[in-house]
Amino acid sequence: MAARQAMESAFKAADTRLDRLAPLIEAYGDDRLLDDDGKWSVRDALAHVALSARVSTFGQRALARARVESSAPAPAAPGAPSMDDRNRQAVDAIANNSITDLVTQAKQGHADSWEDIRAMSDTDIDTKVPPMQAGGMTQSVGGIILRTLEYHEAGQMERIEAALKMHKRWV
């Protein structure tokens, strides 16, 4: 029960953050992020957040892996695009969407995730799954979902905020 409450609170906080930053992203969406040598814009980072906002899928995949007792996905095929290349292709496909549409898509991903979580049993949420990488830590399905939201997505939002803080209006 506590895991569900933590996830629900995290989704609400993420949506509030998106709403708070949306006007600034609208004004400064073409600014470059500060930590990637100018590869991505603020808008690109928001598009990445929108694409990955259905964080429940990470937990669902881990649960499916645990059920077939496979500890890791198959390695990428030789010559397959890198994670950076796949991210770039996906972001490019929606990066020209309006900021409002990207924020709406991210918030819809959160809402869909919450519905997925509500449909999961407590046993599923508490199921421990093997790490995806050697040396990784064993986590619960709920922990993976929460970590994806609070670390991956929040990390992207922190990158956005860092770029936005360059403007005097922000401070």
Order of alpha helices (4+ residues) and beta strands (2+ residues): alpha-alpha-alpha-alpha-alpha-alpha-beta-beta-alpha-alpha
